[in-house]
């Protein structure tokens, strides 16, 4: 069989077996399967130890390669008679449901592989329905079952379930250790049974996932991959041959994945596995017996679960023993950082391993040469044999999703995505980059563990709470403004007893504060947001001991609602009301409320509270306290809006609002609108006083489209920005592109790599970013010089002919005041254009939005005009800010001659090539929810969506337009049902009225609305959005786009959307596991 071959680009870092007298090195990256490697060693390394255990007489017993191959052949012969009755194409899988000791399980798995069949180890912790589902999915017809009554009952129950479906399985008694390694054969060689031919692409073994959210899923591991994985330590830092490694705490019969990862060390690099002695029933590992057995079998290394390490850390006697090991590797879950740091300080050599069934163990085996200090033990580096990619996480600098690529030296067993045009596996694991060593990482959490708040901010539940009193913690808050946590205490108590609950909160509070200290403010947990489980309703856990998050949240949904109800009505106490309600007294009272809520000694009246750590919970406290005070003091209390602090974010603003409201007897909606309009006009006036331009020469003599262009662009990491940049780099007229990105944070990947990840995500050519045409620069648009050094700024002023401004915050819950830094950045780009040394100055294109006309009401289409007043933009801070930016650019054009164009972009759809469509947008969210509901809304309206790549092309052509405003919408609208009719068919859902759809959606749990890949819209945001979008009273805004069509040939050539587009979108969403 030939399937590997040595990759030319790989070099061996540490040769294995250099000093071993019993172990012969096999062909590196040769063509032997795992069973064939055992045969190789039986012939070439017969006396090398494979497994060592201590027998009942406390004497060490050793199984050597010559013993193992003997047992393997006996296990193979025991399997064969049960397989001959099944057709070859369906009868190659052999299930194993057995609670047996390590040597027996190990030999049984190898024996099945040895004859060319496929072992399928099944965790004994699965339920009968889960086992039946796994057997059916894998077409397994033979199940080896251990003799104990628990496994026999479980197997019979699974067989009975399958029998009702007409699916028959054959239950066979699993051989025991004595059957495989008895002394009655006198040591005679057991003849090798006949073997089926296998290839590198055949399945070597089937494992299964843990089943955190549904039934476990089978995972097929290929022969060629297992053989490659066996040589991983050659790329590490230590010769592991002859070293005894304790595997006592990894029982194979509980975690089926262990069955494979423990077959490789002996054949690939000559390590020796130590384990508990064979026994019936098998010895269950405990913290006490594992450490004792590891010492008794003279181990120098250990692989262990964190729970045992945490127990040992509390015992000084154990601590002394742990120092004797050359290495202790933890994996499978997170070890407390504080405990790990303490052990390292005490001289324990602690290391972290990372891997998964789908990808193998991908760390560098073993990075033991690096200095041990601080928390470096909790980080790992990826093996040189593994090619990987990083999917950056928005708003989480230094955190990325790990993607493993298919390559000659390492390959995943499962592919679920493409990366840089190559097959890959997106692990769903979020890794955090070490603050000083960019090649070391640790697990931050899971993509699907992330919580998306109603403002789009991300929170990851991993590591938020670590405390000896906490058994399990599940964080909630999807679609809400604030996170909370449900804790299952190690020692249950009556959670309805307020004093006991408060005492528990106080005990764990120091731990919560430490965690809050290193997490973003939007991730902070407050005492009021901590609740506990009911002792009669414990969390449902996986076989790994982790909570089944979605099930837990569903079971505690009522308790979660009550937590938020209490918070909504919570008001700060102990602050005396003002004796009079004059402005000075009100100001003092408001300041007291703010200082109490924010827990700070002082803050200026003009300081923006939101920029000084006032999160949604504190904002709610301030609002509720002020509202309660006004209700107490005044019979006709004025209305206090829910977004009070966001709309009036300083102590001075809040004071003025309260005083004005009292004097007016309550502020009505008309007054609020008038205030918003005044604010918008004031911002336009604030940013519309311009200096004279530096350029004086006209731009005549340059034929548009024929001269060489230099472009400065912002906002390129999103989907539209990526397409814009990609097309700019393909334009031969563009000789240079300056890309300005956000100020990087500690650990953040460089801008070019962030851009490459975006290109890969949207199916664009990442290699185009390596050319000399494009340069990337960290910028801060709120600074007058954009945060650029003087030399670069002069270069920009001297060469840039076009500025494309697309960087904008997409948040429909934020107020206009929150967008002021973006408006300031827009003005600074105008100033850069005015200070240009290029004759005639550069053109400036603003990527605006149809939201700038969100309040437009008329039977006539909205024309492409700048002359609409601020009232048409009222509704959200996002749309209002776009209107202000458009007006500022228009004023710059009027007063200085700067050439500007604002393009109001409508709804964009997936591109015309692969259908890539951001799953965080509302249309994909609607479809995902519709699939859950089994129904999709049918509406009598038209759709004017533009494919995103066409939109990018149109925007680049529109930069040459002389019109101040253009509308980027389709010239060929189609009826809603022309798109959603095919969508309903492809998604296999029915059509229903918008009102019925909204009614069904309201019945869903908030977490159901959050997609596996992170839909950013929460329950409240989605509900409000969809209700407005599908309201029967809503009149769709029809936009004229005649000037846009004139300015863009590609927009003019755009045809009608149809079923072909629908198929591309669905294919893309399926490839990302969104639908």
FENWOHU-V105128 format. One record per residue. N is the residue number from 0. RES is the residue in one letter. SS is DSSP state (hx for helix, st for strand, lp for the rest). Layout:
N,RES,SS
N,RES,SS
This chain:
0,X,lp
1,X,lp
2,X,lp
3,X,lp
4,X,lp
5,X,lp
6,X,lp
7,X,lp
8,X,lp
9,X,lp
10,X,lp
11,X,lp
12,X,lp
13,X,lp
14,X,lp
15,X,lp
16,X,lp
17,X,lp
18,X,lp
19,X,lp
20,X,lp
21,X,lp
22,X,lp
23,X,lp
24,X,lp
25,X,lp
26,X,lp
27,X,lp
28,X,lp
29,X,lp
30,X,lp
31,X,lp
32,X,lp
33,X,hx
34,X,hx
35,X,hx
36,X,hx
37,X,hx
38,X,hx
39,X,hx
40,X,hx
41,X,hx
42,X,hx
43,X,hx
44,X,lp
45,X,lp
46,X,lp
47,X,lp
48,X,st
49,X,st
50,X,st
51,X,st
52,X,st
53,X,st
54,X,lp
55,X,lp
56,X,lp
57,X,lp
58,X,lp
59,X,st
60,X,st
61,X,st
62,X,st
63,X,st
64,X,hx
65,X,hx
66,X,hx
67,X,hx
68,X,hx
69,X,hx
70,X,hx
71,X,hx
72,X,hx
73,X,hx
74,X,hx
75,X,hx
76,X,hx
77,X,hx
78,X,hx
79,X,hx
80,X,lp
81,X,lp
82,X,lp
83,X,lp
84,X,lp
85,X,lp
86,X,lp
87,X,lp
88,X,lp
89,X,lp
90,X,lp
91,X,lp
92,X,st
93,X,st
94,X,st
95,X,st
96,X,st
97,X,lp
98,X,lp
99,X,lp
100,X,lp
101,X,hx
102,X,hx
103,X,hx
104,X,hx
105,X,hx
106,X,hx
107,X,hx
108,X,hx
109,X,hx
110,X,hx
111,X,hx
112,X,hx
113,X,hx
114,X,lp
115,X,lp
116,X,lp
117,X,st
118,X,st
119,X,st
120,X,st
121,X,lp
122,X,lp
123,X,lp
124,X,lp
125,X,lp
126,X,lp
127,X,hx
128,X,hx
129,X,hx
130,X,hx
131,X,hx
132,X,hx
133,X,hx
134,X,hx
135,X,hx
136,X,hx
137,X,lp
138,X,lp
139,X,lp
140,X,lp
141,X,st
142,X,st
143,X,st
144,X,st
145,X,lp
146,X,lp
147,X,lp
148,X,hx
149,X,hx
150,X,hx
151,X,hx
152,X,hx
153,X,hx
154,X,hx
155,X,hx
156,X,hx
157,X,hx
158,X,hx
159,X,hx
160,X,hx
161,X,hx
162,X,hx
163,X,lp
164,X,lp
165,X,lp
166,X,lp
167,X,lp
168,X,lp
169,X,st
170,X,st
171,X,st
172,X,st
173,X,lp
174,X,lp
175,X,lp
176,X,hx
177,X,hx
178,X,hx
179,X,hx
180,X,lp
181,X,lp
182,X,lp
183,X,lp
184,X,lp
185,X,lp
186,X,lp
187,X,lp
188,X,lp
189,X,lp
190,X,lp
191,X,lp
192,X,lp
193,X,lp
194,X,lp
195,X,lp
196,X,lp
197,X,lp
198,X,lp
199,X,lp
200,X,lp
201,X,lp
202,X,st
203,X,st
204,X,st
205,X,st
206,X,st
207,X,st
208,X,lp
209,X,lp
210,X,lp
211,X,lp
212,X,lp
213,X,lp
214,X,lp
215,X,lp
216,X,lp
217,X,st
218,X,st
219,X,st
220,X,st
221,X,st
222,X,hx
223,X,hx
224,X,hx
225,X,hx
226,X,hx
227,X,hx
228,X,hx
229,X,lp
230,X,lp
231,X,hx
232,X,hx
233,X,hx
234,X,hx
235,X,lp
236,X,lp
237,X,lp
238,X,lp
239,X,lp
240,X,lp
241,X,lp
242,X,lp
243,X,st
244,X,st
245,X,st
246,X,lp
247,X,lp
248,X,lp
249,X,lp
250,X,lp
251,X,lp
252,X,lp
253,X,lp
254,X,lp
255,X,lp
256,X,lp
257,X,hx
258,X,hx
259,X,hx
260,X,hx
261,X,lp
262,X,lp
263,X,hx
264,X,hx
265,X,hx
266,X,hx
267,X,hx
268,X,hx
269,X,lp
270,X,lp
271,X,st
272,X,st
273,X,st
274,X,lp
275,X,lp
276,X,lp
277,X,lp
278,X,lp
279,X,lp
280,X,lp
281,X,lp
282,X,lp
283,X,lp
284,X,lp
285,X,lp
286,X,hx
287,X,hx
288,X,hx
289,X,hx
290,X,hx
291,X,hx
292,X,hx
293,X,hx
294,X,hx
295,X,hx
296,X,lp
297,X,lp
298,X,lp
299,X,lp
300,X,st
301,X,st
302,X,st
303,X,st
304,X,lp
305,X,hx
306,X,hx
307,X,hx
308,X,hx
309,X,hx
310,X,hx
311,X,hx
312,X,lp
313,X,lp
314,X,lp
315,X,hx
316,X,hx
317,X,hx
318,X,hx
319,X,hx
320,X,hx
321,X,hx
322,X,lp
323,X,lp
324,X,lp
325,X,lp
326,X,st
327,X,st
328,X,st
329,X,st
330,X,lp
331,X,lp
332,X,lp
333,X,lp
334,X,lp
335,X,lp
336,X,hx
337,X,hx
338,X,hx
339,X,hx
340,X,hx
341,X,hx
342,X,hx
343,X,hx
344,X,hx
345,X,lp
346,X,lp
347,X,lp
348,X,lp
349,X,st
350,X,st
351,X,st
352,X,lp
353,X,lp
354,X,st
355,X,st
356,X,lp
357,X,lp
358,X,lp
359,X,st
360,X,st
361,X,lp
362,X,st
363,X,lp
364,X,lp
365,X,lp
366,X,lp
367,X,lp
368,X,lp
369,X,lp
370,X,lp
371,X,lp
372,X,lp
373,X,lp
374,X,lp
375,X,hx
376,X,hx
377,X,hx
378,X,lp
379,X,st
380,X,lp
381,X,st
382,X,lp
383,X,lp
384,X,lp
385,X,lp
386,X,lp
387,X,st
388,X,st
389,X,st
390,X,st
391,X,st
392,X,lp
393,X,lp
394,X,lp
395,X,lp
396,X,lp
397,X,lp
398,X,st
399,X,st
400,X,st
401,X,st
402,X,st
403,X,st
404,X,st
405,X,lp
406,X,lp
407,X,lp
408,X,lp
409,X,lp
410,X,lp
411,X,lp
412,X,lp
413,X,lp
414,X,lp
415,X,lp
416,X,st
417,X,st
418,X,st
419,X,lp
420,X,lp
421,X,st
422,X,st
423,X,st
424,X,st
425,X,st
426,X,st
427,X,st
428,X,st
429,X,st
430,X,st
431,X,st
432,X,st
433,X,lp
434,X,lp
435,X,lp
436,X,lp
437,X,lp
438,X,lp
439,X,lp
440,X,st
441,X,st
442,X,st
443,X,st
444,X,st
445,X,st
446,X,hx
447,X,hx
448,X,hx
449,X,st
450,X,st
451,X,st
452,X,lp
453,X,lp
454,X,lp
455,X,lp
456,X,lp
457,X,st
458,X,st
459,X,st
460,X,lp
461,X,lp
462,X,lp
463,X,lp
464,X,lp
465,X,lp
466,X,lp
467,X,lp
468,X,lp
469,X,st
470,X,st
471,X,st
472,X,st
473,X,st
474,X,st
475,X,st
476,X,lp
477,X,lp
478,X,lp
479,X,lp
480,X,lp
481,X,lp
482,X,lp
483,X,st
484,X,st
485,X,st
486,X,st
487,X,st
488,X,st
489,X,lp
490,X,lp
491,X,lp
492,X,lp
493,X,lp
494,X,lp
495,X,lp
496,X,lp
497,X,hx
498,X,hx
499,X,hx
500,X,hx
501,X,hx
502,X,hx
503,X,hx
504,X,hx
505,X,hx
506,X,hx
507,X,hx
508,X,hx
509,X,hx
510,X,hx
511,X,hx
512,X,hx
513,X,hx
514,X,hx
515,X,hx
516,X,hx
517,X,lp
518,X,lp
519,X,lp
520,X,hx
521,X,hx
522,X,hx
523,X,lp
524,X,lp
525,X,lp
526,X,hx
527,X,hx
528,X,hx
529,X,st
530,X,st
531,X,st
532,X,lp
533,X,lp
534,X,lp
535,X,lp
536,X,lp
537,X,lp
538,X,lp
539,X,lp
540,X,st
541,X,lp
542,X,lp
543,X,lp
544,X,lp
545,X,lp
546,X,st
547,X,lp
548,X,hx
549,X,hx
550,X,hx
551,X,hx
552,X,hx
553,X,hx
554,X,hx
555,X,lp
556,X,hx
557,X,hx
558,X,hx
559,X,hx
560,X,hx
561,X,hx
562,X,hx
563,X,hx
564,X,hx
565,X,hx
566,X,hx
567,X,hx
568,X,lp
569,X,lp
570,X,lp
571,X,lp
572,X,lp
573,X,lp
574,X,lp
575,X,lp
576,X,lp
577,X,lp
578,X,lp
579,X,lp
580,X,lp
581,X,lp
582,X,hx
583,X,hx
584,X,hx
585,X,hx
586,X,hx
587,X,hx
588,X,hx
589,X,hx
590,X,hx
591,X,hx
592,X,hx
593,X,hx
594,X,hx
595,X,hx
596,X,hx
597,X,hx
598,X,lp
599,X,lp
600,X,lp
601,X,lp
602,X,lp
603,X,lp
604,X,lp
605,X,lp
606,X,lp
607,X,lp
608,X,hx
609,X,hx
610,X,hx
611,X,hx
612,X,lp
613,X,lp
614,X,lp
615,X,hx
616,X,hx
617,X,hx
618,X,hx
619,X,hx
620,X,hx
621,X,hx
622,X,hx
623,X,hx
624,X,hx
625,X,hx
626,X,hx
627,X,hx
628,X,hx
629,X,hx
630,X,hx
631,X,hx
632,X,hx
633,X,lp
634,X,lp
635,X,lp
636,X,lp
637,X,lp
638,X,lp
639,X,lp
640,X,lp
641,X,lp
642,X,lp
643,X,hx
644,X,hx
645,X,hx
646,X,hx
647,X,lp
648,X,lp
649,X,lp
650,X,hx
651,X,hx
652,X,hx
653,X,hx
654,X,hx
655,X,hx
656,X,hx
657,X,hx
658,X,hx
659,X,hx
660,X,hx
661,X,hx
662,X,hx
663,X,hx
664,X,lp
665,X,lp
666,X,lp
667,X,lp
668,X,hx
669,X,hx
670,X,hx
671,X,hx
672,X,hx
673,X,hx
674,X,hx
675,X,hx
676,X,hx
677,X,hx
678,X,hx
679,X,hx
680,X,hx
681,X,hx
682,X,hx
683,X,hx
684,X,hx
685,X,hx
686,X,lp
687,X,lp
688,X,lp
689,X,lp
690,X,lp
691,X,lp
692,X,lp
693,X,lp
694,X,lp
695,X,lp
696,X,lp
697,X,lp
698,X,lp
699,X,lp
700,X,lp
701,X,lp
702,X,lp
703,X,lp
704,X,lp
705,X,lp
706,X,lp
707,X,lp
708,X,st
709,X,st
710,X,st
711,X,st
712,X,st
713,X,st
714,X,lp
715,X,lp
716,X,lp
717,X,lp
718,X,hx
719,X,hx
720,X,hx
721,X,hx
722,X,hx
723,X,hx
724,X,hx
725,X,hx
726,X,hx
727,X,hx
728,X,hx
729,X,hx
730,X,lp
731,X,lp
732,X,lp
733,X,st
734,X,st
735,X,st
736,X,st
737,X,st
738,X,st
739,X,st
740,X,st
741,X,lp
742,X,lp
743,X,lp
744,X,lp
745,X,lp
746,X,lp
747,X,lp
748,X,lp
749,X,lp
750,X,hx
751,X,hx
752,X,hx
753,X,hx
754,X,hx
755,X,hx
756,X,hx
757,X,hx
758,X,hx
759,X,hx
760,X,hx
761,X,lp
762,X,lp
763,X,lp
764,X,lp
765,X,hx
766,X,hx
767,X,hx
768,X,hx
769,X,hx
770,X,lp
771,X,lp
772,X,lp
773,X,st
774,X,st
775,X,st
776,X,st
777,X,st
778,X,lp
779,X,lp
780,X,lp
781,X,lp
782,X,lp
783,X,lp
784,X,lp
785,X,lp
786,X,lp
787,X,lp
788,X,lp
789,X,hx
790,X,hx
791,X,hx
792,X,hx
793,X,hx
794,X,hx
795,X,hx
796,X,hx
797,X,hx
798,X,hx
799,X,lp
800,X,lp
801,X,st
802,X,st
803,X,st
804,X,st
805,X,lp
806,X,lp
807,X,lp
808,X,lp
809,X,lp
810,X,lp
811,X,lp
812,X,lp
813,X,lp
814,X,lp
815,X,hx
816,X,hx
817,X,hx
818,X,hx
819,X,hx
820,X,hx
821,X,hx
822,X,hx
823,X,hx
824,X,hx
825,X,hx
826,X,hx
827,X,hx
828,X,hx
829,X,hx
830,X,hx
831,X,hx
832,X,hx
833,X,hx
834,X,lp
835,X,lp
836,X,lp
837,X,lp
838,X,lp
839,X,lp
840,X,lp
841,X,lp
842,X,st
843,X,st
844,X,st
845,X,st
846,X,st
847,X,st
848,X,st
849,X,hx
850,X,hx
851,X,hx
852,X,hx
853,X,lp
854,X,lp
855,X,lp
856,X,lp
857,X,lp
858,X,lp
859,X,lp
860,X,lp
861,X,st
862,X,lp
863,X,lp
864,X,lp
865,X,lp
866,X,lp
867,X,lp
868,X,lp
869,X,hx
870,X,hx
871,X,hx
872,X,hx
873,X,lp
874,X,lp
875,X,lp
876,X,hx
877,X,hx
878,X,hx
879,X,hx
880,X,hx
881,X,hx
882,X,hx
883,X,hx
884,X,hx
885,X,hx
886,X,hx
887,X,hx
888,X,hx
889,X,hx
890,X,hx
891,X,hx
892,X,hx
893,X,hx
894,X,hx
895,X,hx
896,X,lp
897,X,lp
898,X,st
899,X,st
900,X,st
901,X,st
902,X,st
903,X,st
904,X,st
905,X,lp
906,X,lp
907,X,st
908,X,st
909,X,lp
910,X,lp
911,X,lp
912,X,lp
913,X,lp
914,X,lp
915,X,lp
916,X,lp
917,X,lp
918,X,lp
919,X,lp
920,X,lp
921,X,hx
922,X,hx
923,X,hx
924,X,hx
925,X,hx
926,X,hx
927,X,hx
928,X,hx
929,X,hx
930,X,hx
931,X,hx
932,X,hx
933,X,lp
934,X,st
935,X,st
936,X,st
937,X,lp
938,X,lp
939,X,lp
940,X,lp
941,X,st
942,X,st
943,X,lp
944,X,lp
945,X,st
946,X,st
947,X,hx
948,X,hx
949,X,hx
950,X,hx
951,X,hx
952,X,hx
953,X,hx
954,X,hx
955,X,hx
956,X,hx
957,X,hx
958,X,lp
959,X,lp
960,X,lp
961,X,lp
962,X,lp
963,X,lp
964,X,st
965,X,st
966,X,st
967,X,st
968,X,lp
969,X,lp
970,X,lp
971,X,lp
972,X,lp
973,X,st
974,X,st
975,X,hx
976,X,hx
977,X,hx
978,X,hx
979,X,hx
980,X,hx
981,X,hx
982,X,hx
983,X,hx
984,X,hx
985,X,hx
986,X,hx
987,X,lp
988,X,lp
989,X,st
990,X,st
991,X,st
992,X,lp
993,X,hx
994,X,hx
995,X,hx
996,X,hx
997,X,hx
998,X,hx
999,X,hx
1000,X,hx
1001,X,hx
1002,X,lp
1003,X,lp
1004,X,lp
1005,X,hx
1006,X,hx
1007,X,hx
1008,X,hx
1009,X,lp
1010,X,lp
1011,X,lp
1012,X,lp
1013,X,lp
1014,X,lp
1015,X,lp
1016,X,lp
1017,X,lp
1018,X,hx
1019,X,hx
1020,X,hx
1021,X,hx
1022,X,hx
1023,X,hx
1024,X,hx
1025,X,hx
1026,X,hx
1027,X,hx
1028,X,hx
1029,X,lp
1030,X,lp
1031,X,lp
1032,X,lp
1033,X,lp
1034,X,lp
1035,X,lp
1036,X,lp
1037,X,lp
1038,X,st
1039,X,lp
1040,X,lp
1041,X,hx
1042,X,hx
1043,X,hx
1044,X,hx
1045,X,hx
1046,X,hx
1047,X,lp
1048,X,hx
1049,X,hx
1050,X,hx
1051,X,hx
1052,X,lp
1053,X,lp
1054,X,lp
1055,X,lp
1056,X,lp
1057,X,lp
1058,X,hx
1059,X,hx
1060,X,hx
1061,X,hx
1062,X,hx
1063,X,hx
1064,X,hx
1065,X,hx
1066,X,hx
1067,X,hx
1068,X,hx
1069,X,hx
1070,X,hx
1071,X,lp
1072,X,lp
1073,X,lp
1074,X,lp
